[in-house]
């Protein structure tokens, strides 16, 4: 069940993995984080989301 106060999934439907850093170009999560998202606690999701800005600051490579 979705709770209105639940942290939203950061997916923006740009699903390309950075080959060097192993982060998705769209949401800046790892494959493990993407796969586990629905089963993560709110605290785990908050931790992932807190890491996103620093990950996005890293140049992402898709080739």
C-alpha atoms as one frame of an Amber mdcrd trajectory, in Angstrom:
protein
   0.000   0.000   0.000   1.301   3.451  -0.899   1.375   5.984   1.912   0.941
   9.660   0.943   3.963  10.646   3.042   6.163   7.905   1.557   9.315   8.991
  -0.245   8.693   8.964  -3.975  10.579   6.743  -6.365  13.192   8.994  -8.048
  12.962   7.173 -11.396  12.512   9.557 -14.343  12.436   6.822 -17.017  15.963
   7.481 -18.274  17.337   4.036 -17.491  20.961   3.971 -18.608  23.703   2.768
 -16.320  26.971   4.678 -15.947  29.615   2.110 -16.821  32.309   3.690 -14.638
  30.328   4.670 -11.539  27.515   2.091 -11.739  24.761   4.675 -11.214  21.668
   5.098 -13.348  21.930   8.237 -15.477  18.304   9.125 -14.724  17.902   8.528
 -10.999  21.523   8.163  -9.797  20.803   4.896  -7.986  22.689   1.611  -8.239
  21.052  -1.475  -9.719  20.779  -2.935  -6.229  19.037   0.202  -4.943  16.669
   0.196  -7.917  15.822  -3.461  -7.374  15.323  -3.115  -3.636  13.461   0.228
  -3.681   9.982  -1.227  -3.101  11.250  -3.258  -0.132  13.355  -0.513   1.478
  12.305   1.183   4.678  11.665   4.920   4.608  15.015   5.425   6.374  16.841
   3.420   3.703  15.098   5.359   0.937  15.993   8.648   2.613  19.628   7.551
   2.782  19.651   6.739  -0.943  17.951  10.022  -1.840  20.447  11.955   0.299
  23.287  10.478  -1.782  21.722  11.450  -5.129  22.995  15.080  -5.372  26.628
  14.041  -4.882  26.214  11.206  -7.365  24.721  13.549  -9.949  27.708  15.870
  -9.512  29.960  13.075 -10.799  30.274  13.037 -14.576  28.151  10.145 -15.809
  29.346   8.013 -18.731  26.974   5.853 -20.764  29.295   4.631 -23.506
